Amino acid sequence: MLDFELLRAFVTVADCGGFHRAAERLNLTQSTVSQQIKRLELETKRPLFRRTTRSVARDRRWRDAARRRASPVAI
């Protein structure tokens, strides 16, 4: 089972679009948030974000999965 704090960090980074803003929102250091994401990536054995020196975006697989869940289901 995945740790709630790790999942909360993931959702916050995705919502904020970066580790710095997520850390501010979570009242944690940027380093702590980064470590939490790294732990979650190790547990899931997948990268969760595409990182550059200036931005972070959800990895394509996670973004596509979120879109599939959000789209209406035809019956």
C-alpha positions in Angstrom: 0.0 0.0 0.0 1.3 3.5 -0.9 2.0 6.0 1.9 -0.6 8.8 2.1 2.1 11.5 2.5 3.8 10.4 -0.7 0.5 10.5 -2.6 -0.3 13.9 -1.2 3.1 15.2 -2.4 2.5 13.7 -5.9 -0.9 15.4 -6.2 0.4 18.7 -4.9 3.4 18.8 -7.2 1.1 17.9 -10.2 -1.4 20.7 -9.2 1.3 23.3 -8.5 3.5 22.4 -11.5 6.7 22.3 -9.5 8.5 21.2 -6.4 9.0 24.7 -4.9 5.4 25.7 -5.0 4.3 22.3 -3.7 6.7 22.6 -0.8 5.3 25.9 0.1 1.7 24.6 0.0 2.7 21.5 2.0 4.8 23.6 4.5 7.8 21.4 3.8 11.2 22.0 2.3 11.7 21.5 -1.4 14.2 18.8 -0.6 11.6 16.8 1.4 9.1 17.0 -1.3 11.7 15.8 -3.8 12.6 12.9 -1.6 9.0 11.9 -1.2 8.5 11.9 -5.0 11.7 9.8 -5.4 10.4 7.3 -2.8 7.1 7.1 -4.6 8.9 6.5 -7.9 10.9 3.7 -6.3 7.8 2.1 -4.9 5.9 2.3 -8.2 9.0 1.5 -10.2 8.1 4.3 -12.7 9.0 7.9 -13.3 6.1 10.1 -12.2 7.3 13.4 -13.7 9.4 14.7 -16.6 11.8 17.1 -15.1 13.8 20.0 -16.5 15.8 22.7 -14.7 12.7 25.0 -15.0 9.6 22.8 -14.9 8.1 19.6 -14.0 5.3 17.8 -15.8 3.5 14.5 -15.2 5.0 11.6 -17.2 3.0 10.8 -20.3 1.7 7.5 -19.0 0.3 9.2 -15.9 -1.2 12.1 -17.9 -2.9 9.7 -20.3 -4.3 7.6 -17.5 -5.7 10.7 -15.8 -7.4 11.7 -19.1 -8.9 8.3 -19.6 -10.4 8.4 -16.1 -11.8 11.9 -16.6 -13.5 11.1 -20.0 -17.1 10.0 -19.9 -17.8 6.4 -20.5 -20.1 5.5 -23.4 -22.7 2.8 -22.6 
